[in-house]
Amino acid sequence: MKEALTEKEIADFIRDGFVRLDNAFPREYADAGREILWKDTGCNPDEPSTWTRPVIRLGEYPQAPFRLAANTALLGAAADQLVGENRWFPRGSLGTFPIRFPSNDPPGDDGWHADASFYGSDGSMRLNLRSRGRVLLMLFLFSDIDINDAPTRILVGSHLDIPSLLEASGEDGLSFIELAQKLTTTLNRKIVYATGEAGTVYLCHPFLIHAAQPNRGTKPRFLAQPPLIPRSDESVQLYREDHRYSPVEQAIRLGLGLK
């Protein structure tokens, strides 16, 4: 298997919950993708007076710039290292784009959370200990994002707090809201910001606690946040006979105090 990540980067992923890949996809894919997205916003990129909402959500996008960005050799190799070979599906699109415009209005979606990954019998979005439905959260930067451009906020190491909160809830797990209500000391963890140039991708543990924020800059922020989908229900296991755990599994075990 070709290696995209160093041993240190993998160790950092297990400890911190994310790894940043610069130049994960070519800038020209981002440029072409933004042209498509701008048209769908109904806004004019040259007339800020048309940017009347703090956030516009768009998706799915299977067109070539998005599909190619999601499936570079570097990203595939990194996914193999973090999740395991043959344990994930390549993406045919890039999911939702929450496009954040400069605004003084609150966006209304900037609370701390872990992304839910499956629907419960009651219709709620949920998470469980083996992260059913998601093996990574991915942040694809389709524009240059600086500290003022609404970069996603990340709580470093917060993914390690989640396994113990999910352990007793079994296959049904907890709803998105139920888990968020249990976040207490986790919110005291160090915050970092998902900044970078267009073409940067953050590969995040599925339990990483993160949040949006208002755009206080001068230009809109274009970012996709798709999940990496597991190939089967066996993609994440916490008790393997050969003890060959992926970094995603190692982090969950670490959060449970397992060696």
TORDO-754923 format. One line per 8 residues: number of its first residue (from 1); for each residue x, y, z of C-alpha. Coordinates in nm, 3 decimals. Layout:
<sites>
NUM = X,Y,Z | ... .
</sites>
This chain:
<sites>
1 = 0.000,0.000,0.000 | 0.136,0.341,-0.099 | 0.173,0.563,0.205 | 0.038,0.917,0.202 | 0.078,0.982,0.575 | 0.387,0.952,0.793 | 0.390,0.756,1.118 | 0.386,1.088,1.304 .
9 = 0.081,1.210,1.113 | -0.103,0.888,1.192 | -0.008,0.918,1.560 | -0.130,1.278,1.556 | -0.459,1.165,1.401 | -0.511,0.910,1.679 | -0.428,1.168,1.948 | -0.577,1.487,1.801 .
17 = -0.856,1.350,1.580 | -0.756,1.496,1.245 | -0.480,1.532,0.989 | -0.437,1.812,0.736 | -0.341,1.728,0.377 | -0.213,2.022,0.175 | -0.252,2.001,-0.203 | -0.483,1.702,-0.162 .
25 = -0.651,1.797,-0.490 | -0.553,2.046,-0.763 | -0.654,2.410,-0.732 | -0.808,2.399,-1.079 | -1.071,2.155,-0.949 | -1.160,2.407,-0.678 | -1.176,2.693,-0.927 | -1.403,2.495,-1.162 .
33 = -1.617,2.379,-0.871 | -1.670,2.732,-0.741 | -1.797,2.844,-1.082 | -2.067,2.579,-1.064 | -2.152,2.661,-0.702 | -2.173,3.036,-0.762 | -2.437,2.981,-1.029 | -2.645,2.771,-0.791 .
41 = -2.631,3.027,-0.510 | -2.819,3.280,-0.721 | -2.564,3.538,-0.609 | -2.322,3.744,-0.815 | -1.957,3.694,-0.716 | -1.881,4.052,-0.820 | -2.172,4.215,-0.635 | -2.156,4.173,-0.255 .
49 = -2.499,4.338,-0.233 | -2.642,4.006,-0.358 | -2.487,3.817,-0.066 | -2.789,3.858,0.157 | -2.775,3.541,0.368 | -2.503,3.427,0.609 | -2.511,3.070,0.476 | -2.647,2.890,0.169 .
57 = -2.643,2.509,0.167 | -2.597,2.327,-0.161 | -2.544,1.959,-0.255 | -2.502,1.686,-0.387 | -2.244,1.764,-0.657 | -2.134,1.475,-0.882 | -1.986,1.690,-1.160 | -1.629,1.622,-1.268 .
65 = -1.446,1.884,-1.056 | -1.604,1.752,-0.737 | -1.578,1.384,-0.822 | -1.214,1.416,-0.925 | -1.129,1.618,-0.613 | -1.276,1.348,-0.393 | -1.079,1.066,-0.552 | -0.717,1.171,-0.586 .
73 = -0.451,0.907,-0.532 | -0.326,1.093,-0.224 | -0.666,1.092,-0.056 | -0.725,0.727,-0.140 | -0.392,0.625,0.007 | -0.457,0.830,0.321 | -0.802,0.673,0.364 | -0.647,0.327,0.334 .
81 = -0.401,0.415,0.609 | -0.661,0.563,0.846 | -0.956,0.328,0.783 | -0.805,0.020,0.619 | -0.793,-0.111,0.265 | -1.127,-0.227,0.123 | -1.316,-0.079,0.418 | -1.457,0.233,0.252 .
89 = -1.639,0.340,-0.063 | -1.500,0.599,-0.306 | -1.721,0.905,-0.323 | -1.918,0.989,-0.637 | -1.994,1.341,-0.516 | -1.895,1.582,-0.241 | -2.211,1.604,-0.036 | -2.325,1.930,0.118 .
97 = -2.156,2.266,0.060 | -2.245,2.515,0.338 | -2.130,2.836,0.168 | -2.072,3.107,0.426 | -2.098,3.470,0.325 | -1.962,3.771,0.514 | -2.245,3.878,0.742 | -2.323,4.030,1.079 .
105 = -2.625,3.800,1.113 | -2.585,3.479,1.316 | -2.576,3.170,1.091 | -2.791,2.966,1.330 | -2.591,2.646,1.281 | -2.270,2.709,1.474 | -2.309,2.480,1.778 | -2.049,2.222,1.883 .
113 = -2.131,1.870,1.762 | -2.017,1.543,1.610 | -2.184,1.463,1.280 | -2.455,1.198,1.304 | -2.434,0.917,1.052 | -2.753,0.707,1.045 | -3.127,0.734,1.102 | -3.281,0.573,1.410 .
121 = -3.622,0.407,1.416 | -3.767,0.733,1.545 | -3.631,0.926,1.248 | -3.358,1.100,1.447 | -3.001,1.125,1.319 | -2.772,0.918,1.542 | -2.418,0.799,1.620 | -2.307,0.474,1.778 .
129 = -1.983,0.330,1.910 | -1.878,0.162,1.585 | -1.963,0.476,1.389 | -2.224,0.315,1.169 | -2.249,0.493,0.835 | -1.929,0.699,0.859 | -1.561,0.619,0.891 | -1.424,0.970,0.841 .
137 = -1.547,1.327,0.836 | -1.372,1.516,0.556 | -1.339,1.890,0.505 | -1.262,1.989,0.144 | -1.149,2.351,0.108 | -1.275,2.487,-0.225 | -1.159,2.841,-0.152 | -0.863,2.989,0.034 .
145 = -0.975,3.005,0.395 | -0.806,3.232,0.648 | -0.889,3.285,1.013 | -1.159,3.545,0.933 | -1.326,3.341,0.657 | -1.538,3.116,0.880 | -1.296,2.824,0.910 | -1.446,2.521,1.081 .
153 = -1.357,2.516,1.450 | -1.212,2.189,1.582 | -1.174,2.076,1.944 | -0.841,1.896,1.952 | -0.865,1.546,2.097 | -1.240,1.572,2.151 | -1.301,1.245,1.963 | -1.146,1.061,2.259 .
161 = -1.427,1.181,2.488 | -1.708,1.038,2.274 | -1.663,0.658,2.298 | -1.740,0.648,2.671 | -2.055,0.855,2.607 | -2.173,0.611,2.339 | -2.066,0.283,2.498 | -2.378,0.217,2.704 .
169 = -2.621,0.305,2.425 | -2.553,-0.002,2.208 | -2.640,-0.025,1.840 | -2.904,0.247,1.867 | -2.647,0.494,1.989 | -2.740,0.851,2.076 | -2.914,1.113,1.871 | -2.724,1.414,1.743 .
177 = -2.892,1.627,2.011 | -2.850,1.376,2.295 | -2.476,1.357,2.236 | -2.439,1.733,2.207 | -2.612,1.772,2.545 | -2.351,1.547,2.705 | -2.057,1.761,2.596 | -1.930,1.930,2.910 .
185 = -1.557,1.918,2.984 | -1.499,1.841,2.617 | -1.581,2.203,2.538 | -1.275,2.312,2.736 | -1.039,2.149,2.489 | -0.805,2.352,2.268 | -0.959,2.501,1.953 | -0.785,2.494,1.616 .
193 = -0.917,2.626,1.287 | -0.945,2.446,0.953 | -0.765,2.709,0.748 | -0.566,2.655,0.432 | -0.550,2.709,0.059 | -0.801,2.570,-0.187 | -0.712,2.207,-0.241 | -0.651,2.138,0.129 .
201 = -0.842,1.853,0.292 | -0.881,1.777,0.662 | -0.939,1.408,0.733 | -1.115,1.387,1.068 | -1.214,1.108,1.304 | -1.592,1.056,1.281 | -1.632,1.146,1.651 | -1.440,1.476,1.629 .
209 = -1.632,1.764,1.787 | -1.639,2.067,1.560 | -1.849,2.374,1.483 | -1.917,2.635,1.220 | -1.878,3.007,1.285 | -1.981,3.337,1.124 | -1.781,3.467,0.831 | -1.611,3.788,0.948 .
217 = -1.395,3.823,0.638 | -1.461,3.986,0.303 | -1.515,3.686,0.074 | -1.744,3.381,0.080 | -1.611,3.052,0.210 | -1.656,2.741,-0.005 | -1.615,2.409,0.175 | -1.757,2.057,0.140 .
225 = -1.797,1.829,0.440 | -1.877,1.479,0.312 | -1.852,1.157,0.511 | -1.638,0.868,0.399 | -1.882,0.578,0.384 | -1.788,0.235,0.526 | -1.794,-0.056,0.284 | -1.970,-0.279,0.538 .
233 = -2.089,-0.298,0.897 | -1.757,-0.468,0.973 | -1.547,-0.171,0.866 | -1.508,-0.054,1.226 | -1.449,-0.324,1.485 | -1.321,-0.278,1.837 | -1.224,-0.641,1.901 | -1.024,-0.798,1.619 .
241 = -0.866,-1.139,1.665 | -0.547,-1.028,1.491 | -0.536,-0.701,1.691 | -0.460,-0.511,1.370 | -0.667,-0.204,1.437 | -0.694,0.090,1.203 | -0.610,0.435,1.342 | -0.986,0.511,1.352 .
249 = -1.039,0.200,1.565 | -0.732,0.268,1.776 | -0.867,0.610,1.868 | -1.203,0.465,1.976 | -1.028,0.200,2.183 | -0.807,0.468,2.336 | -1.116,0.663,2.434 | -1.251,0.349,2.606 .
257 = -0.924,0.290,2.792 | -0.844,-0.025,2.590 | -0.491,-0.113,2.487 .
</sites>
